[in-house]
Amino acid sequence: MPAAGRFVHLLKQRRFWMRFGRNVTTWSPVGAAFNTKAQRRLNLLEKNGGLFGVPELSCPEGFEVATKKALKKTECLLEKACCGPPGVQTVEAFDQLSDGLCKVADLADFVKVAHPDPEYRKAAEKTCIEIGTVVEKLNTNVELCQSLRKLLDNADMATDLDADTRRVAELFMFDFEISGIHLDDKRRKEAVALHVKLLDLNNEFLVGSHMPNRIATSVVPQHLHFHFANEGSFIQVGGLHADSPDDLVREIAYRVYLYPNADMFECLEELLKCRYKLAKLVGYESYGHRALKGTMAKTPETVMSFLQLLTDKLSDRTAKDFDMMRGMKKKLNPRNSELMPWDHSFLSGVVRAERYNIEPSLYSPYLSLGACMEGLNNLFCQLYGVSLMSEQPGVGEVWSEDVRKLAVVHETEGLLGYIYCDFFHRSDKPHQDCHFTIRGGRWCQDMGQYQLPVVVLMLSLPQPTKSTPTLLTPGMMENLFHEMGHAMHSMLGRTRYQHVTGTRCATDFAEVPSILMEYFASDYRVISQFARHYETGQPLPETMVARLSESKKVCGAADIQLQVFYAVLDQLYHGKPQNCSTTDVLKEMQQKFYGLPYVPNTAWQLRFSHLIGYGAKYYSYLLSRAVASMVWKQCFLQDPLNRDMGERYRREMLAHGGAKEPMLMVEGMLQRRPTMEDFVDALVSELEPNFETFMMDSES
């Protein structure tokens, strides 16, 4: 039977979680793969196939080989792109050029942060720098740019291009323009130098923003020492301890961790100055104007209008939320009831827990990792006709024995791509949940087949034991669904060009598919299909799901307002120079857009690592959530498992990657063009209490 036929046969025969007898549970293959320790087959004759099946990467030195091979291929493609006649083949050559470099650079970008072997990380870092430098040179290669300009400036030829090809050509041209291709030699060299300098500054700020601060042990009360890492005569503070029930621990952590660092101040100031200088050099009013071209928002003015309108509409609710937190703090600590920034996260959690009894340990037995993966499998099958199938990785294919490999298979289209699941905690692994593109999908004209996408999802979950599977808190489960939303964006896209594949789209659109998955993770009709007690098989009660969903609205306005404050700060830092320090800007905006007092001798902005990857685009989380909310309410709320709506969602939003204007995709899905006011209203309406939930709660 052909491979595609076998996949379809397996899909028809697949079975989900079932319960036999009283305490015996069986799992489908995908559930079993995640609810038990990984079992690797031992085959001494099997050759090391290299990371992700790339033969060169069977050892760290292979990165140098892979890099040289990619750069050699780049030279050939460069000649093809520059010398060939203008037409569709010009854009195809550009995309092949991009693909060849990305396949090595994206893989290296992941390995440098996630591989447990420092030699692999070091080799990957070197590759990132080498290829990054080549990309910067290509973006300022006049001959290469002229070959594309010949195509776009020829009205007849440009008109004859199909929509996807024309958009990709315009995106490549945009990359040239923001790199200063149109400048004279002297200023173009200046632009390249600024790009190189920014690479170093970005890295310096990212590393520094996560470095711990320390304080003399004698300054901290003896009974609190155990909360922090000990370093001889110093105590090391590596985070905000925002969820600690001890007021003083939170305050100490806040004041110490956010204490200003002169080198970091200098780094941030220089970084923002260089970004502004580069933007002005290539013809933009500010770095924000440069960064927002091509997004849904388009301009900094639109973003600020969105954030101001949201603040105005939330103001009464935000004030009530802070009053609730003050009341709770007074109840817990009558002697010190002033609400401070270090209280927000903890007290909002306490208010939620008290009102709705949402202790995570009550939920976790129903949310084993295997059950959640089966839930995702079931959801994708019903919405898209897609299943997740566990595969045994080859020798050397994965970087840790606990990494699972999933094939994503469509019931008629066959294999769509691969997801590597690096889900479990390791001591040397970053504590962050994220999605990495390892290889983008594209149509390979020369081979007559589609290049399958490959992605990695990284979480930090506890390992299963011999007697207990990995049990997730509701927050962990939501994060799993969120990241899987990114993965399916990559898998379900079928773009002709790699340059716009999957999540390679406007930042304020890229988070929509992942945030939309959070709504599915909160809906009882979805959860009831998989949430079963890992020992008894009992379903998670509907009232518990309703309480959890409703609890998210408690202090929700204050939570949104905090994100608004961060987004405003990001906009101002990337606007015109303020002629004052970044801390002065923070003080003023904290009072105007947040409400809790600024704490003297702190500099939160020096820990704002999102300034690097999301510079001038931090608002994207809020705008994406607004879009996801509208899509959920209009298209999925009535029936979250509706196949016709799932197909429409894939067709209108997921399939295009970045090959279509983001607002046009939203318009296609909603069948109307929303305004910024619509987006604000969508976010505000999320906070409305559900009367049915209160009724269920009172009856239970």
N, C-alpha and C positions, 0 to 999 in steps of 0.2 A: 504494500500500500504506500503511495507517495507520502512524503512528510506532511504536506498540508492536509491530506486526507486523514492521516493518523491523528493530527491535532483536532480536526473536526469530530472524529469518532470519540476521542477522549472527552471533548467538551460535552457531547451528548450523554456520555456515560458517567460524568463526574458526579460525586455525591458530597453533600455538605455534612457538617457536624451532625452526629446522631447520638442518641442515648439508648443504651441497652441495660435493662435491669435498673438497679437503684443508684449505684455509684460508679458505673463504668461508662466512660465516654470514648468515642472514636472520632478521629479527625480525618478530613480529606487530606490529600498529600500536602497541600499548601499550609493547612493548619498544623499538621504534624511537623512540618519542616521548621516551624517557628516555636512550637511548644516543647521541643526536646532539644537536647544538646546536639550540635552538628556531628554527624558521623561521616568521616572521610574514608573512602575506600583506599586501600594501600595497594598500589601497583608499581613495583620497583622498576618495571620496564617502560613505564610511561615517561616520556621526555617532558622537561619543564617547558611549558608553552608560553611563559611570560605573563606579566600582569595584563589582565583584560584580553588575553590571547594574542598579545603583541610579542612575537618571538624575541625581539631585541631586548625586551625588558625582563629577561630571566635573571638579570643581575643589575646592580646600580649603574655599572659602566655602560650598560645598554642605552641609557638616556643620551649619552654622547653620540652613539651610533645612530639612534633614531633621529636625533637633531640634525646630524650631518646629512642623513638621507633626505629629510624634509627640506632642508635648505638647498640641497642639490636639485631636488624636484622643483623648488620655487624658482630657481634660475631658468629652468626650461619653460615653465609656465609663464614667467615674466616676459620672456621673448615672444611667446605665443600671443600673450595679451597685448603687447606693444606693437607687434608687426602685422598681426592679422587684419583682414578687412573688417570695418565696423559692421556690427550686426548682433544677432542673438548670441553668436559664438563668442563675442567679446565679453558679454556678461557671464557666460558659462566659464570662460577662462579665468575671469576674476573670482568666480565662486570656487573653482578648483584650487586656485591659489590660496584663498581664504581657508578652504577645507583642509588642505595639506598642512598648513601651519597650525590650525586649531586642533587637529587630531592629536598633535604632539603637545601643544601648549595647554589645552584643556585638561588632558590626562595628567600632565606634570603639575598643573595648578592644584589638582586634587591630591596627588601623591605627596606634595611638599607639606601639606597640613595633616594628612591622615595616616601615612604609612608608619608603622611602628619602628622601622629600621632607620636610624639617623643618616646612614649612608645613602639610602634611597631618597630621603627628604632633601639632603644636600645636593644630590645629582639633579633632582627635579627642580630645585630652586635655580640652579645654574641654567637649566634648559629654559625656564620661564624668562629669565633675564635675557638670554641670547635671542630667543624668538620675539620677545617684546621689543627688543632693539631693532630687529629686522622689520617688524610691523610698523614701527614709527618711521623707518626709512622709506618703506613702501608708501606710507600715507603722505609722504612729501616727494615722491618720485614724479617729476614733471612729465616725463615721457609716458608713464603709465596713465597718468591723469588725462593727458591729451588724447589718448586712444579712446577713453570713455567719453570725453567731451565731444569728439568727432561724431560719436553715435547720437548723443543727446541733443547736440546743436543742429543735427540734420532733421528738420521737421518731418520729412517723409519717412525716414527710417524710424525715428522715435515713435511716430504715430502707428507704425506697423508692428511695434513690439506688443506682445500680450501684456496684460495688466501686471502680472507677477514679475516679469522680466523688467519692465519699465520701473517698477517700484524698487527692485533690488539695485538696478543701475543708479537710480537717484540716491539710494542709501549709501552706495559706495562713493558717489560724488560728494555727498554730505560729509563722509569721513575725510575726504581730501580737503574740503573747505575748512572744516574745524581744525585741521592740522596746519593750515596756512599755506596751502598749495598755490594760492593766487598772489602770494607776496613776492617781492623781489628776493634775490639770493641772500642778501644780508639779513632781512627780517625772517626769511624762511629758516635760516640757520638758527636764529634766535628762538623761533617757535620750537624747533627740534630740541634745542638746549633746555627750554622750559619743560617740555614733555619728559625729558630724561631726569631733570631735577625733581619733577613732581613724582616720578616713580619712586625715587629714594625717599622723598618726604612722606608719601603715602605709607610706605612700608614702616618708616620710623614712627609715624603717628599710631599706626595700627598696633605695633608691638608695644609702644609706650602706654597706650590707652588701657592695656590689660595687665600692666605691671603692678604688683602690690606696693603699697606704702608701708612704712613701719614707724613705730613710736616706742619710746622708752617704756619698758615694763613697769617701772615705778609709777608712771602716770595713770595706769589703768588699775582699778580696784582688783585686789587679789582674787576675789571670788568670780571674776569675769574672764580671767586669763584663759581658761579652757575653751572659750568660744573661738579663740584665735590661734594661729600658728605661732609657735615659740621660736625665737631666733636669738638664743643667748640672752643678752640683756635687753633685747627688743621683742616687741610683738609685731607680727606681720599681718596686715589687713589686705586681703585680696578681693574683697567684694563689699557690697552694701549691707549684707545680712538683713535684707528688707523684711523677711518673714519671721525674724526672731521675736518671740513674745516678750522679751525684755526690752523695755524702753531705752535703757542706758546702753545696751549692746548695739541697738540700731543707731543711736546717736553717735556713739564712739566710732562705729564703722563708717557712718556718713561723713563725719568731720575729718577722720584720718584718711580714708580712701579718696576723698575728693579734695584733699589739701593740695593747693597749687604747687606745681613743679615747674621751675623756671625754664628748664630745657624743653619741656612739652609746650609751654606757653610760646616759646620762640618758634618751635616747630609748627604749631598751628597757625601762628601769625604769618609765617613765611609761606606756608602752604596756601592759605587763603589769598595772600598777596600774589603768588605765582599764578594761581587759577584766574584771578581777575586780570592780571597782566596778559596772560595767554588769550583769554576771551577777547579783550580789547584789541590785541594784535591781529586776531583773525576776523575782526569786524563785528563783534557783538557788544551790546551795551553793558553786559555783565556776564559772569560765569553762569548765573542762573538762566539767562536768556539763551545761552549756548546749550546748556544741559537739557532744557525743556522743549527744544525744537523737536517735533516728531512725537511728542507725548499727547495724551488726551487733553491735558491742561493748556499746552502750547506756550504760555508765558508766565513769568513770575507774578504779574499783576492778577491774572486769573486765579493763581494759587492763593495769593493773599486775600483775594475777594472771597474765595471758598472758605478759607480758614476764619476770616472775620465773621462771615455770615453764620458759620457753624457755632462760633463762640457766642454770638448774640442769641441764637435760638436755644442754646444750651444753658444760658446764664442762670436762670431760675433753678433748673434741675441741679446744676453744679453746686450752687449755694446750698441747696437742701442736702446734697450728698456730703458736703463738708460739715454741715451741722450734725448729720448722723454720726460722722466719724468723731467729731468733738464730743458728742454725747457718749459714745462708746469709750473714748479715752478717759473721760471724767469718771465713768463707771469703773474702769480698770485701774485708774491712777488719779484719785481725787486731788492729790497734792500738786499734780502737774498736768493740767488739762489743755494746755495750749497745743493746737494742732500744728505739727511741723512736717516738712517734706519727707522725713524718714518714717513718718507714721502711715502714709497713704496706703501703701501696699498691704501692710499688716492689718490695719484697722478695717479696711474695706473687706478683707477676707474674713475677719471676725464677724462683721455685721452680716455678711452673706451666710456664714456657717450658723450663726445664732438664729437667723430668720428661717433658714430652709433645711438645716441639718444635712449638710452635704459633705460630711467627713469622708475624704477619699478612700479610707480603708473599708468603708461600707460598700463601695462600688467596685473596687479592684478585683475581688474574687470572680466577678461576672465578666471581667474584661481581660482575660488572658490574651497574650499577643497572638497566639494561634487563632483564637476566636475572632479577634479583630481583623486579622488577615483574611479569614474566611468571609467575614462581613464585607470587606472591600471586594473580594473576589465575586461574591454574590451580587453586590451593587453594580460592579462594572459589567457583569454578564447581563443583568437586566436592562441597564441603560444603553450599553454600546454593543452587546454581543461579544464581549472580550473576557478572557480568563487569564489568571495568573498561574503559571505552572512552575513548580520547583524543579531546578536542574542541578546536577552535581557539577561543580566547577572542576576544570582540569588542574593538573599539577602546576603550581605557580601562578594560576589565574587570579587568585585573590590574595590580599595582603594580610589577612588574619583568618584563622581557622573558623571563626564564628560568623563570617560573612556568608549570607545566603544569596543565591542567584535565582532570579525569576525570569522566565520567558513570558512575554505578553503576546497572547494569541487571539486573533479574531476568528469568529466562527466561519467566515467565508473568505476573508482576506489572508488568513494564515498568520505567520509570525510577523509581529509588528516591531519588536525590539527587545532589549534586555534591561532589567533593573537589578542592580547589585545592592543588597540591603545590609548596610553596616550599622546594625541597630544597637549593639551591646556596648556597655561601658568598658573602656580600657583606661588604665592609668595615664597613658601617654596620648590620649585622644582628646581633641577639642570638645568642650562641653557645649555643643551647639547643634541645633537641628537644622539641616540644610540639604539642598538638592544640588548636585553637580552634573553638568553635561560633560560626558566623556567623549562622545562622538555624536555629531548632529546628523539627522536624516537628510538625504537629498537624492534626486534622481541622477544616476550615473549613466550618462548618454553613451559613453564608450563601452560599457558592459551591458547595457540594456536591462538594468535592474536597480532596485532601490537600496541605497545604503542605509542599513537599519540603525536607528538611534540606540545609544547606550548611555545610561545614567546611573548615578549612585545616590542613594538616600542615606543620610547619616543622622542617627539619633544616639541617645546615650541612656539605654534602658538596662535594668538589672538582668543578669544572666539567669536562665532557668536552673533549677536544681534537679536532683534525681527524683524528688517527690513533688515538686511544685513548678509549674510553668512560670514564665515571666508574666507578672500581673501588672496591669497598667492603671494609673490613676486616670480620672476623666480628662485631666489636662494632657497627659501623655497620649491618650487615645485621640484627642482632638489634634494634637501635633502630628501624629502618624497620618491621620486623614489629610491634614494640610499638606504635608510633604508629598504624599501620594498624589495629591492634586497637581503638583508641579510635574511629577513623573508622568502622569497620564497626558498632560499637555504636550510633553515631549513625544510620547508614544503615539498619540492619536493624530498628531499633525502629519500631513503628508505633503510637505512643501517641496517644490521643485529645486529650491536652492538652499544650501546649508546655511547661508548667511542670515536667513530669517527662520530657521527651524525652531519649533517648540517654543521655549521660553525666551528665545532671542527676539524679543519684541519690546515695545515701550514699557518702561518700568512701572508706570501707573496702570498698565493693563496686565502685566506679568503675574501680579498677585491675585487677580480675580479668580482663576481656576482653583487655586489652593484655598482661598478664603471661602469660596462656594462649598468646598468639601466639608468645611466646619459646620455648615448648616445641615448637611446630611448626617454628620456625626452627632447632631443634637436632636434628630427627629426619631420619635419612638417607632415609627413604621419601618425605619431602617435598622435601628438598634435592636429591635425585637427579633430580627432575623438571625442575630449572632450572639447577643449578650446572654450567656448562660453561665451559671456557677460552675467553676472548673471541677468541683467535687460531686455536687449533687445533680447538676444539669438543670437546676431551676432557672427560669427566665428572670431577668432583671425587671422588677416591678415598674409599671408605667408611671406610678406616682413619683418614684425616685428620679426617673428621667425628666418628668415635668418640673420637679423642684430644682434639679440641676440647671435646666434651661432657663427657668425664671430667675434663679439666683444671679445669673450673669448680668441682669439688668440693674441689680442693686449696686449703687455707686458707679453705674456705667457712665453717667455724664461726666463725673470727675475723671474717670479713666480716659475717656475720649479727650477731655480738655487737656490732660497732661500730654497726650500725643499731639494735640494742636500746638501746644507750647513748643515742643521739640521741633515740629515742622516749621513754625514761624522762625525759630532760632536759625534753623538750617537755611531758610530763605534769606534772612538778613545777612548771615555770614557770607552768602554767595551773591549778594547784591553789590551795590556801589560801596566803596570803603566808608566806614562809619566815623572815622577820625576819633575813635575811642577804643578801649580794649574789648576783647571778646567777653570779658567778665562784666564790664559795664553794660554791654548789650544784653547779656543774660539777665542781669538784675532788673533792667527796665521791662523786658519781655515777660519775666516771671511774674511780675506784679500785674501786668496788663492781661496776660493770656493764661495765667494759671491760678494765682490767688494765694498760694501758701508762701510764707516769707522766704526771702533769700537768706542763706546762712553765711555770715561773714567768714572770710578766709577759706572759702570752698570754690572750686572751679569745675562744675559738673561737665562743662563742654570738653574738658580734656579727657573724659571717659566716653565721649560721644563717638564711638568707633564707626557708626553708620555715616558719618561725614565723608568717609572715604568711598565706600561703595555706592552710597545714595546721595552724594553731594548735590544739593538743590532739589532732591527728589524724595526726601523723607515723607512728604505729604502723601506719597503713593499708597501707603498702607491704608490711609483713611479713604482716599478716592476709590481704591480697589474694593474696599469693604462696602462702600455705598453701591457700587455697580453690582457686586455679588448679592447684596441684599435685594436689589431690584430684580435681578434674574431669578433668585430663589422665590420671592413672593409671587412674581408674575408667571413663572414657568414651572416651578417644581413644588410649591407649597401644597397645592391641591392633591398632587400624586407624585411623590418623590421618586417612584420607580417606573415612571412612564417612558417606555422605549421610544415613542415618537418624539418626545421632548428631548430625550437624550441624544437622539440622532440629529435633531435640529441644533442642539447645543454644540455637538461636534462639528457639524457642517458650517455653522455661522461663526463660531468663536475658536474652537480648538484646532481646527484643521489648518488654519492660515499661518500660525506662528506670528511672525512680524511682516508677512507678505501683504498685509492689508492695513489700512489706517485703523487704529484701535477704536476710534469713535464709530467708524462704519461697522465694525464687528458688533459693538454694543447695540447700535441702531438695528442691525439685522436680527439680533436675538430678541430685542424688546419690541421691534417693529414700530419704533418711534425714536426720535432723537432727544435724549434727556438733556436738561440744562443743569447748571451748577446748583441751582435752587432745588431741583429734583434730587440731586445727590445728597444735599444737606438734609432735606426732608426724610430721605431714606434712612440716614443715620439716626436722626432724632426719633423716628417712629420705632426704631429697634428697642427703644427704652420703655415703650408703653407696656404696662403690666397685662398679663393674660388672665382674664377673669375665670376662664375654665380651669386654669391651674389652681387658683385659689379655692375653687369649689371642690376639686379633687383632693386638695390638701386637707380641707376641713372635714371631708367625708372619711379620710383614711385614718 
